[in-house]
Structure formats: structure tokens, C-alpha cells
């Protein structure tokens, strides 16, 4: 199984875009609020254009891989550079999107961190609809939040930043990620919408190394996951590195790292 870490840091010193892992990821959502999405695409209604998603995806794949029918207007367009298209991943959070990806023979990345109740159903829908006539095989990546500390208490302290950030985001407040200390103070007396959420696997795995290791291993084995995408909205870089260490242990089937374990060099 492969491990990826979703991070918005700069590419590490000594690396280039050519040596870093760069795939083309596609999702139906705009990745922003409706107003921000409309500002980026003024011609699209504020409520979105989800009904035309499959058509837009087919069009994009035709641009990247070739395949416009003879006489199609866009078939005259020559893309540059011509070094070849990146591997295409489809971000999915519903069985419908998963089935579409399967019919097109694409690799999927499941937004477990967004809709954890549907993850198993999404995997089953994708594999059931997969078209292997092109010789490709179904491949599944699952994106899950990981917040690991040396103890349960420490993990919850680190996780507090994400809890307050999400609470604010739900209220339309896109503010910088708070420190754990700021977050613990800001959460006092607040009602969190996701506090009572029930799912086969939580959207965010929070705990000490042993708990996190067992939870991630349980998910990857049950779903036969090919790749794990770790999302850790953690304030301090050193705390984020410790969470990544646990993911690496799951990937390699190795020992659970201790708090003193060194960080993974290629994880920024």
C-alpha cells in the first residue's frame, strides 16, 4: 500500500516539480464556498452545475488523452506541452461519482474525511462498475484525517486546532488555523455539529500511536485500500510529522513509531 500526505507546503529544497509526485486530481466540488466558486467561474450558477459534470469530465479526458470524435470542434485544438498527460484521479464522495469513475476506468480518491458513512458503499460501487477493457485495474485511495500524540490526551490537544477550524468554517469564518491552546479556549461552551457522528470508521482517527495504527490498519485491510492519503490539519510541524510516522508504519507493516521516532524526510 502506498502512503501520500496532503500538504500545502512548498516543495522540499533540492526537489523540483519533475521529481515530486504530481497527479491530476478532479472533483465535482469547487473546493470553496458558493460565492467564492462563482467568482472563479462566473458563468456557472451559484448553486453549481453538477448535472453536467460527467460531460465536462469526458471532455477533459478527451483533451488529455485524445478521443474527440472526427469533426469535433475541439479536436482541432493542440495542447502544449505534449510530453504526455498525468495520471487522472477522480475525487469521489458518493456512489454515483464512484460508478462514473469505474465506467471510465479511472483511479479514485475517496473523501472519507468528508462523508465517512458512505466509504464502504463508495468502494463497492466503484469496483462493481469498473470497466477493465483498457487493461487497467481498479485502484482505491482513501483520504482520512490522522491526529496522533504520545497519549490520548496529547492527541486530543493537537486535534483541537482542527475542531475549532471546522466549527468556524461551518459558520462561514475562514480564519487561520489556531494553535491548540487557542483552540481549546475557543471551543469552551461550543456545540460541535459532528460531535455525535456515527460511521464505520471515523473521518478523523485521533489517539495514541497504537490506537491510530490499529484503526488505519483495520480500514485499509477491510476495504483493500491501495493508497492512504493522510490529512493532518495540525498547527505545529513536529506534531504533524509524528502523525505521518504512524501512517508510514501502516504502509510498510512495520512497528508503531514512538514519540521520539524521526520524521519521514520526504514529508513536508
Wavefront OBJ file of the C-alpha trace (Angstrom):
o trace
v 0.000 0.000 0.000
v 1.174 3.499 -0.822
v 1.048 6.493 1.520
v 0.567 10.093 0.443
v 0.428 13.148 2.648
v -1.825 16.014 1.660
v 0.158 19.140 2.415
v 0.229 22.675 1.057
v 3.849 23.313 1.980
v 6.426 24.288 -0.618
v 8.289 21.543 -2.473
v 11.292 20.479 -0.324
v 14.639 22.090 -1.067
v 16.554 20.084 -3.652
v 13.381 18.796 -5.312
v 11.620 20.007 -8.411
v 8.148 19.664 -9.806
v 9.537 16.925 -12.029
v 10.713 14.799 -9.089
v 7.715 15.397 -6.831
v 4.546 13.310 -7.001
v 2.143 15.257 -9.203
v -1.115 13.726 -10.383
v -4.150 15.361 -11.908
v -6.953 15.215 -9.387
v -10.534 16.014 -10.372
v -13.511 16.580 -8.120
v -17.097 17.691 -8.584
v -16.972 20.249 -5.771
v -15.432 23.681 -6.189
v -13.355 23.390 -3.031
v -14.740 26.663 -1.716
v -17.940 28.351 -0.663
v -20.593 29.015 -3.293
v -19.743 32.708 -3.591
v -16.005 32.056 -3.969
v -16.734 29.318 -6.509
v -18.896 31.702 -8.520
v -16.104 34.287 -8.527
v -13.751 31.685 -10.023
v -16.295 30.566 -12.618
v -18.730 33.450 -13.263
v -20.658 31.559 -15.920
v -21.665 28.793 -13.530
v -24.735 29.275 -11.296
v -24.038 29.841 -7.601
v -25.747 26.531 -6.806
v -23.304 24.726 -9.122
v -23.510 22.771 -12.355
v -23.393 19.208 -11.090
v -25.743 17.882 -13.777
v -23.098 18.477 -16.439
v -20.174 17.029 -14.509
v -19.943 13.768 -16.473
v -19.910 15.707 -19.742
v -17.177 18.048 -18.528
v -15.117 15.109 -17.291
v -15.420 13.291 -20.627
v -14.380 16.477 -22.404
v -11.328 16.916 -20.176
v -10.241 13.305 -20.701
v -10.580 13.777 -24.451
v -8.321 16.825 -24.247
v -5.738 14.969 -22.174
v -5.792 11.548 -23.767
v -7.231 12.208 -27.202
v -10.550 10.856 -28.296
v -12.658 13.682 -29.676
v -14.793 12.241 -32.480
v -13.959 13.070 -36.081
v -15.090 16.568 -36.948
v -15.475 17.737 -33.330
v -14.653 21.434 -32.990
v -12.303 20.845 -30.040
v -10.417 18.179 -31.956
v -8.581 20.976 -33.764
v -7.049 22.264 -30.528
v -3.421 21.302 -29.959
v -2.357 21.217 -26.319
v 1.119 22.242 -25.204
v 3.353 20.828 -23.875
v 2.926 17.415 -25.483
v 5.025 15.373 -23.063
v 2.023 13.297 -22.066
v -0.853 13.587 -19.638
v -0.565 12.955 -15.902
v -2.434 10.090 -14.306
v -6.002 11.196 -13.635
v -7.664 10.647 -10.262
v -11.309 11.349 -9.522
v -12.160 12.588 -6.046
v -15.404 10.905 -5.022
v -17.718 11.099 -2.035
v -20.815 9.385 -3.403
v -21.672 6.057 -5.099
v -22.744 7.957 -8.219
v -19.335 9.567 -8.716
v -17.644 6.259 -7.911
v -19.669 4.460 -10.580
v -18.761 7.136 -13.113
v -15.075 6.704 -12.306
v -15.428 2.945 -12.611
v -17.087 3.131 -16.014
v -14.261 5.398 -17.223
v -11.557 3.167 -15.746
v -10.154 5.932 -13.528
v -8.376 5.730 -10.205
v -10.398 7.169 -7.318
v -9.594 9.092 -4.178
v -12.385 8.754 -1.628
v -13.156 11.781 0.540
v -13.642 9.711 3.680
v -12.824 12.850 5.669
v -15.968 14.428 4.213
v -18.595 11.647 4.163
v -17.306 8.689 6.221
v -20.702 6.973 6.370
v -20.545 6.202 2.633
v -16.978 4.974 2.255
v -17.660 1.240 2.066
v -20.622 1.805 -0.290
v -18.466 4.014 -2.498
v -15.737 1.366 -2.747
v -18.268 -1.336 -3.649
v -19.959 0.874 -6.265
v -16.618 1.696 -7.877
v -15.361 -1.866 -8.101
v -18.748 -3.120 -9.273
v -18.857 -0.628 -12.151
v -15.184 -0.786 -13.143
v -14.529 -1.229 -16.861
v -11.256 -3.112 -17.346
v -11.417 -3.368 -21.135
v -8.495 -0.951 -21.441
v -6.362 -3.275 -19.321
v -6.392 -1.117 -16.195
v -7.264 -2.322 -12.720
v -9.389 -0.588 -10.063
v -7.284 1.386 -7.587
v -8.590 2.978 -4.426
v -7.135 5.755 -2.324
v -8.833 6.819 0.913
v -8.327 10.260 2.431
v -8.584 10.208 6.218
v -7.651 12.637 8.961
v -4.905 11.461 11.325
v -4.125 13.161 14.627
v -1.646 11.203 16.700
v 0.011 12.046 20.005
v 2.136 10.160 22.503
v -1.029 9.794 24.607
v -4.760 10.116 24.012
v -4.712 13.430 25.859
v -1.914 14.807 23.681
v -3.707 13.666 20.508
v -6.888 15.441 21.562
v -4.863 18.587 22.271
v -3.389 18.505 18.759
v -6.813 17.753 17.250
v -8.392 20.795 18.925
v -6.999 23.074 16.190
v -8.918 21.194 13.504
v -12.096 21.093 15.606
v -12.207 24.867 16.024
v -11.172 25.468 12.420
v -14.038 23.293 11.158
v -16.503 24.868 13.565
v -15.581 28.331 12.290
v -15.671 27.183 8.663
v -19.200 25.891 9.145
v -20.154 29.402 10.200
v -18.514 30.960 7.169
v -15.390 32.098 9.041
v -12.273 31.073 7.111
v -9.609 32.084 9.618
v -6.007 30.881 10.070
v -5.538 27.571 11.850
v -5.423 28.264 15.595
v -2.843 26.810 17.960
v -4.052 24.012 20.266
v -4.075 26.435 23.187
v -6.173 28.974 21.305
v -8.473 26.219 20.074
v -9.110 24.697 23.488
v -10.131 28.107 24.758
v -12.289 28.840 21.726
v -14.123 25.506 21.965
v -15.322 26.059 25.518
v -19.111 26.121 25.590
v -19.423 25.491 21.852
v -21.710 22.856 20.321
v -19.900 20.923 17.587
v -22.180 19.552 14.839
v -20.046 16.434 14.309
v -19.678 15.535 17.980
v -22.206 12.672 17.822
v -21.345 11.422 14.340
v -21.543 7.648 13.775
v -19.639 5.861 10.999
v -17.942 2.513 10.438
v -14.634 4.358 10.609
v -14.307 7.942 11.891
v -13.480 10.727 9.468
v -10.538 11.592 11.713
v -8.565 8.992 13.642
v -7.394 10.525 16.905
v -5.358 8.845 19.624
v -2.030 7.420 20.695
v 0.186 5.565 18.157
v -1.203 2.123 18.977
v -4.827 3.235 18.573
v -4.169 5.121 15.328
v -2.158 2.227 13.875
v -4.904 -0.305 14.614
v -7.683 1.950 13.294
v -5.918 2.704 9.996
v -4.894 -0.928 9.535
v -8.471 -2.049 10.144
v -9.774 0.302 7.462
v -7.143 -0.467 4.840
v -7.467 -4.220 5.263
v -11.279 -4.256 5.284
v -11.544 -2.094 2.160
v -8.410 -3.476 0.442
v -7.119 0.055 0.001
v -4.208 0.631 -2.379
v -3.210 4.027 -1.038
v -3.845 6.070 2.066
v -3.991 9.866 1.875
v -3.288 11.333 5.296
v -4.793 14.728 6.085
v -3.499 16.336 9.248
v -4.585 19.913 9.884
v -2.088 20.285 12.707
v -0.637 23.578 13.902
v 2.926 22.551 14.802
v 5.090 20.900 12.092
v 6.694 18.477 14.547
v 3.276 17.232 15.682
v 2.224 16.747 12.057
v 5.375 14.735 11.383
v 4.560 12.339 14.238
v 1.140 11.693 12.764
v 2.761 10.965 9.405
v 5.131 8.482 11.035
v 2.183 6.323 12.079
v 0.872 6.342 8.521
v 4.249 5.173 7.255
v 4.164 2.289 9.733
v 0.750 1.238 8.393
v 2.005 1.471 4.826
v 5.006 -0.735 5.466
v 3.506 -3.063 8.055
v 6.279 -2.036 10.425
v 6.430 -1.220 14.098
v 4.411 1.621 15.522
v 6.769 4.609 15.912
v 7.425 6.112 19.295
v 7.151 9.813 20.079
v 10.907 10.112 19.544
v 10.811 8.473 16.104
v 12.343 10.710 13.420
v 10.117 12.299 10.823
v 9.956 10.998 7.278
v 12.449 13.020 5.207
v 10.220 13.428 2.163
v 7.135 14.532 4.054
v 6.967 18.327 4.274
l 1 2 3 4 5 6 7 8 9 10 11 12 13 14 15 16 17 18 19 20 21 22 23 24 25 26 27 28 29 30 31 32 33 34 35 36 37 38 39 40 41 42 43 44 45 46 47 48 49 50 51 52 53 54 55 56 57 58 59 60 61 62 63 64 65 66 67 68 69 70 71 72 73 74 75 76 77 78 79 80 81 82 83 84 85 86 87 88 89 90 91 92 93 94 95 96 97 98 99 100 101 102 103 104 105 106 107 108 109 110 111 112 113 114 115 116 117 118 119 120 121 122 123 124 125 126 127 128 129 130 131 132 133 134 135 136 137 138 139 140 141 142 143 144 145 146 147 148 149 150 151 152 153 154 155 156 157 158 159 160 161 162 163 164 165 166 167 168 169 170 171 172 173 174 175 176 177 178 179 180 181 182 183 184 185 186 187 188 189 190 191 192 193 194 195 196 197 198 199 200 201 202 203 204 205 206 207 208 209 210 211 212 213 214 215 216 217 218 219 220 221 222 223 224 225 226 227 228 229 230 231 232 233 234 235 236 237 238 239 240 241 242 243 244 245 246 247 248 249 250 251 252 253 254 255 256 257 258 259 260 261 262 263 264 265 266 267 268
